[in-house]
Amino acid sequence: MVMCVSSIKDFEIIEEYTADVAFIAYGNNLEELFINAARALTAIQVDLGSIEPKECVDISVESHDLLSLLRKWLEEFLYLRDTRQMFFGRITDVSLNIKLTAEGDEKYVVMAKACGEIFDPKKHGGSVEIKAVSYHNMEIGCKEKTWYARVLVDI
C-alpha cells in the first residue's frame, strides 16, 4: 500500500452548491482518510465535538474498488443514523485491505469500530440532513504526500 505523510487538516467542507454539500477529507494513509471522511460527513449534519463515545459498533464494508468502498463506507454511517438514530465522533481500529476473491478479482475491505451516541437535537445541534452520497466528481488520490478524497453529498 502506498504511504503518504503530511500534517494537513483532517477535512474541509465546501458549500459551493445549491442542493449539495461537498467535502475534501485528508489523511496520511487510507485508514486515516476514511476516518476523516466519516467525520466530515458527520460534521455536515451535527456538531462533531458534542458527540460522546457512549456506544460502539463494528463496521465492515467491502467493494470492488476504492471509490465504491468509500461511498459504501459513508453510506453505512447514514444507514446507522437512519436505523439507530446515532452519530459517531470517534472511529478506531480501522483496517483497509485488498483481498483476492475465489475468481481472482480484487476486493477492498474496510473494518472499524465507530463510537458515538443517539442523536439529541438539544445537545448535538443539527442543521443539515444528508440524503445520499454521490459519485459525481468523487475522487481519491495522493497529492503532495497527502491522501485526499473529494465527496459530494445530496442534502
Contacts in CASP RR format, 6 or more apart in sequence:
PFRMAT RR
TARGET T0000
AUTHOR 0000-0000-0000
METHOD contacts of the structure
MODEL  1
MVMCVSSIKDFEIIEEYTADVAFIAYGNNLEELFINAARALTAIQVDLGS
IEPKECVDISVESHDLLSLLRKWLEEFLYLRDTRQMFFGRITDVSLNIKL
TAEGDEKYVVMAKACGEIFDPKKHGGSVEIKAVSYHNMEIGCKEKTWYAR
VLVDI
1 29 0 8 1.000
1 30 0 8 1.000
1 96 0 8 1.000
1 98 0 8 1.000
2 142 0 8 1.000
3 28 0 8 1.000
3 29 0 8 1.000
4 27 0 8 1.000
4 28 0 8 1.000
4 29 0 8 1.000
4 142 0 8 1.000
4 145 0 8 1.000
4 146 0 8 1.000
4 147 0 8 1.000
5 28 0 8 1.000
5 145 0 8 1.000
6 26 0 8 1.000
6 27 0 8 1.000
6 28 0 8 1.000
6 144 0 8 1.000
6 145 0 8 1.000
6 146 0 8 1.000
7 28 0 8 1.000
8 26 0 8 1.000
8 27 0 8 1.000
8 146 0 8 1.000
9 26 0 8 1.000
10 25 0 8 1.000
10 26 0 8 1.000
10 27 0 8 1.000
10 36 0 8 1.000
10 39 0 8 1.000
10 40 0 8 1.000
11 23 0 8 1.000
11 24 0 8 1.000
11 25 0 8 1.000
11 26 0 8 1.000
11 36 0 8 1.000
11 37 0 8 1.000
11 39 0 8 1.000
11 40 0 8 1.000
11 43 0 8 1.000
12 23 0 8 1.000
12 24 0 8 1.000
12 40 0 8 1.000
13 21 0 8 1.000
13 22 0 8 1.000
13 23 0 8 1.000
13 40 0 8 1.000
13 43 0 8 1.000
13 44 0 8 1.000
14 21 0 8 1.000
14 22 0 8 1.000
14 23 0 8 1.000
14 24 0 8 1.000
15 21 0 8 1.000
15 22 0 8 1.000
16 22 0 8 1.000
17 152 0 8 1.000
19 154 0 8 1.000
19 155 0 8 1.000
20 134 0 8 1.000
20 152 0 8 1.000
20 153 0 8 1.000
20 154 0 8 1.000
20 155 0 8 1.000
21 44 0 8 1.000
21 128 0 8 1.000
21 130 0 8 1.000
21 152 0 8 1.000
21 153 0 8 1.000
21 155 0 8 1.000
22 137 0 8 1.000
22 150 0 8 1.000
22 151 0 8 1.000
22 152 0 8 1.000
22 153 0 8 1.000
23 37 0 8 1.000
23 40 0 8 1.000
23 41 0 8 1.000
23 44 0 8 1.000
23 150 0 8 1.000
23 151 0 8 1.000
23 153 0 8 1.000
24 40 0 8 1.000
24 148 0 8 1.000
24 149 0 8 1.000
24 150 0 8 1.000
24 151 0 8 1.000
25 33 0 8 1.000
25 36 0 8 1.000
25 37 0 8 1.000
25 39 0 8 1.000
25 40 0 8 1.000
25 148 0 8 1.000
25 149 0 8 1.000
25 151 0 8 1.000
26 33 0 8 1.000
26 36 0 8 1.000
26 146 0 8 1.000
26 147 0 8 1.000
26 148 0 8 1.000
27 33 0 8 1.000
27 36 0 8 1.000
27 146 0 8 1.000
27 147 0 8 1.000
27 148 0 8 1.000
28 146 0 8 1.000
28 147 0 8 1.000
29 147 0 8 1.000
30 66 0 8 1.000
30 96 0 8 1.000
30 147 0 8 1.000
31 94 0 8 1.000
31 95 0 8 1.000
31 96 0 8 1.000
31 110 0 8 1.000
32 94 0 8 1.000
32 147 0 8 1.000
33 140 0 8 1.000
33 147 0 8 1.000
33 148 0 8 1.000
33 149 0 8 1.000
34 70 0 8 1.000
34 73 0 8 1.000
34 91 0 8 1.000
34 94 0 8 1.000
34 96 0 8 1.000
34 110 0 8 1.000
34 112 0 8 1.000
35 91 0 8 1.000
35 94 0 8 1.000
35 112 0 8 1.000
37 70 0 8 1.000
37 73 0 8 1.000
37 74 0 8 1.000
37 149 0 8 1.000
37 151 0 8 1.000
38 73 0 8 1.000
38 74 0 8 1.000
38 77 0 8 1.000
38 88 0 8 1.000
38 91 0 8 1.000
38 114 0 8 1.000
39 48 0 8 1.000
39 89 0 8 1.000
39 91 0 8 1.000
40 151 0 8 1.000
41 74 0 8 1.000
41 77 0 8 1.000
41 78 0 8 1.000
41 130 0 8 1.000
41 133 0 8 1.000
41 151 0 8 1.000
41 153 0 8 1.000
42 48 0 8 1.000
42 51 0 8 1.000
42 77 0 8 1.000
42 87 0 8 1.000
42 88 0 8 1.000
42 89 0 8 1.000
44 128 0 8 1.000
44 130 0 8 1.000
44 153 0 8 1.000
44 155 0 8 1.000
45 81 0 8 1.000
45 87 0 8 1.000
45 126 0 8 1.000
45 127 0 8 1.000
45 128 0 8 1.000
45 129 0 8 1.000
45 130 0 8 1.000
46 87 0 8 1.000
46 119 0 8 1.000
46 124 0 8 1.000
46 125 0 8 1.000
46 126 0 8 1.000
47 124 0 8 1.000
47 125 0 8 1.000
47 126 0 8 1.000
48 89 0 8 1.000
49 89 0 8 1.000
50 123 0 8 1.000
50 124 0 8 1.000
50 125 0 8 1.000
51 87 0 8 1.000
51 88 0 8 1.000
51 89 0 8 1.000
51 90 0 8 1.000
51 116 0 8 1.000
51 117 0 8 1.000
51 124 0 8 1.000
52 116 0 8 1.000
52 117 0 8 1.000
53 89 0 8 1.000
53 90 0 8 1.000
53 115 0 8 1.000
53 116 0 8 1.000
53 117 0 8 1.000
54 115 0 8 1.000
54 116 0 8 1.000
54 117 0 8 1.000
54 118 0 8 1.000
55 86 0 8 1.000
55 115 0 8 1.000
55 116 0 8 1.000
55 117 0 8 1.000
55 118 0 8 1.000
56 113 0 8 1.000
56 114 0 8 1.000
56 115 0 8 1.000
56 116 0 8 1.000
57 80 0 8 1.000
57 84 0 8 1.000
57 86 0 8 1.000
57 88 0 8 1.000
57 113 0 8 1.000
57 114 0 8 1.000
57 115 0 8 1.000
58 111 0 8 1.000
58 112 0 8 1.000
58 113 0 8 1.000
59 73 0 8 1.000
59 76 0 8 1.000
59 110 0 8 1.000
59 111 0 8 1.000
59 112 0 8 1.000
59 113 0 8 1.000
59 114 0 8 1.000
60 109 0 8 1.000
60 110 0 8 1.000
60 111 0 8 1.000
61 69 0 8 1.000
61 72 0 8 1.000
61 73 0 8 1.000
61 76 0 8 1.000
61 109 0 8 1.000
61 110 0 8 1.000
61 111 0 8 1.000
62 69 0 8 1.000
62 72 0 8 1.000
62 107 0 8 1.000
62 108 0 8 1.000
62 109 0 8 1.000
62 110 0 8 1.000
63 69 0 8 1.000
63 71 0 8 1.000
63 72 0 8 1.000
63 107 0 8 1.000
63 108 0 8 1.000
64 105 0 8 1.000
64 106 0 8 1.000
64 107 0 8 1.000
64 108 0 8 1.000
65 106 0 8 1.000
65 108 0 8 1.000
66 108 0 8 1.000
66 140 0 8 1.000
67 135 0 8 1.000
67 138 0 8 1.000
67 139 0 8 1.000
67 140 0 8 1.000
69 96 0 8 1.000
69 108 0 8 1.000
69 109 0 8 1.000
69 110 0 8 1.000
70 138 0 8 1.000
70 140 0 8 1.000
70 149 0 8 1.000
70 151 0 8 1.000
71 133 0 8 1.000
71 135 0 8 1.000
71 138 0 8 1.000
73 110 0 8 1.000
74 133 0 8 1.000
74 151 0 8 1.000
74 153 0 8 1.000
75 132 0 8 1.000
75 133 0 8 1.000
77 88 0 8 1.000
77 114 0 8 1.000
78 130 0 8 1.000
78 132 0 8 1.000
78 133 0 8 1.000
80 86 0 8 1.000
80 88 0 8 1.000
80 114 0 8 1.000
81 87 0 8 1.000
81 119 0 8 1.000
84 118 0 8 1.000
85 118 0 8 1.000
85 119 0 8 1.000
86 116 0 8 1.000
86 117 0 8 1.000
86 118 0 8 1.000
86 119 0 8 1.000
87 116 0 8 1.000
87 117 0 8 1.000
87 119 0 8 1.000
87 124 0 8 1.000
88 114 0 8 1.000
88 115 0 8 1.000
88 116 0 8 1.000
89 114 0 8 1.000
89 115 0 8 1.000
89 116 0 8 1.000
90 114 0 8 1.000
90 115 0 8 1.000
90 116 0 8 1.000
91 112 0 8 1.000
91 113 0 8 1.000
91 114 0 8 1.000
91 115 0 8 1.000
92 112 0 8 1.000
92 113 0 8 1.000
92 115 0 8 1.000
93 111 0 8 1.000
93 112 0 8 1.000
93 113 0 8 1.000
94 110 0 8 1.000
94 111 0 8 1.000
94 112 0 8 1.000
95 110 0 8 1.000
95 111 0 8 1.000
95 112 0 8 1.000
96 108 0 8 1.000
96 109 0 8 1.000
96 110 0 8 1.000
97 108 0 8 1.000
97 109 0 8 1.000
97 110 0 8 1.000
98 106 0 8 1.000
98 107 0 8 1.000
98 108 0 8 1.000
98 109 0 8 1.000
99 106 0 8 1.000
99 107 0 8 1.000
99 108 0 8 1.000
99 109 0 8 1.000
100 106 0 8 1.000
100 107 0 8 1.000
101 107 0 8 1.000
128 155 0 8 1.000
129 155 0 8 1.000
130 153 0 8 1.000
130 154 0 8 1.000
130 155 0 8 1.000
131 153 0 8 1.000
131 154 0 8 1.000
131 155 0 8 1.000
132 153 0 8 1.000
132 154 0 8 1.000
133 151 0 8 1.000
133 152 0 8 1.000
133 153 0 8 1.000
133 154 0 8 1.000
134 151 0 8 1.000
134 152 0 8 1.000
134 153 0 8 1.000
134 154 0 8 1.000
136 152 0 8 1.000
137 150 0 8 1.000
137 152 0 8 1.000
138 149 0 8 1.000
138 150 0 8 1.000
138 151 0 8 1.000
138 152 0 8 1.000
139 148 0 8 1.000
139 149 0 8 1.000
139 150 0 8 1.000
140 147 0 8 1.000
140 148 0 8 1.000
140 149 0 8 1.000
141 147 0 8 1.000
141 148 0 8 1.000
141 149 0 8 1.000
142 148 0 8 1.000
END
